Amino acid sequence: MSLTLLVDLDHLLATPIYDASRCSIGFHPLHTFIPIGIYLIACFIPKIRLIGIGLMVHMVLDSVDCQLTNGVWFT
């Protein structure tokens, strides 16, 4: 499950790479709603369930971070 942190590699495509006021949900390509839907479906496929769960936990934590730092759930 820790390998699901590699989903954050899409942050390297942004300019600037790090912006403290930016919400990653809805901004970075692997943090948009279509991939999140795929991650959710993966939670129900036995062979990739742990990957799906890890990715969904990651997205939930990123959403909470958006709420705590910017007061929004997504961009």
C-alpha positions in Angstrom: 0.0 0.0 0.0 2.9 2.4 0.6 3.7 2.2 -3.1 0.4 4.1 -3.8 2.3 7.2 -2.7 3.8 7.1 -6.2 0.5 8.7 -7.3 2.1 12.0 -6.2 4.6 11.9 -9.0 2.0 13.9 -11.0 2.9 16.8 -8.8 6.1 17.1 -10.8 4.0 18.2 -13.8 2.8 21.4 -12.1 4.5 24.8 -12.1 5.5 25.5 -9.5 6.0 21.9 -8.3 4.9 22.9 -4.7 2.4 25.5 -3.9 1.2 25.5 -0.3 -2.2 27.1 -1.2 -3.0 24.7 -4.0 -5.4 21.8 -3.5 -4.2 18.7 -5.3 -7.7 17.2 -5.6 -9.0 18.3 -9.0 -5.7 19.9 -10.0 -3.1 17.2 -10.6 -4.0 14.6 -13.3 -4.0 11.5 -11.0 -6.0 13.5 -8.4 -9.0 14.2 -10.7 -12.5 12.6 -10.4 -12.1 10.1 -13.2 -9.0 8.5 -11.8 -10.6 8.6 -8.3 -13.5 6.7 -9.7 -11.2 4.1 -11.1 -9.4 3.9 -7.7 -12.8 3.3 -6.1 -13.7 0.5 -8.5 -10.3 -1.1 -7.8 -11.3 -1.4 -4.2 -13.8 -4.1 -5.2 -11.5 -6.1 -7.5 -9.8 -8.8 -5.3 -6.4 -8.9 -7.0 -5.9 -5.1 -6.8 -8.0 -4.3 -3.7 -5.1 -3.2 -1.6 -3.9 -0.8 -4.3 -7.4 0.7 -4.6 -7.7 1.1 -0.9 -4.3 2.7 -0.6 -5.2 5.2 -3.4 -8.5 6.0 -1.9 -6.9 6.6 1.6 -4.4 8.9 -0.2 -7.2 10.9 -1.9 -9.2 11.2 1.3 -6.1 12.5 3.2 -5.4 15.0 0.4 -9.1 16.1 0.6 -8.8 16.6 4.3 -5.6 18.6 3.7 -7.4 20.8 1.3 -10.2 21.4 3.8 -7.8 22.2 6.6 -5.4 24.5 4.7 -7.8 26.2 2.2 -11.3 25.6 3.5 -12.3 23.7 0.4 -12.7 20.0 -0.3 -11.5 20.2 -3.9 -10.4 22.7 -6.5 
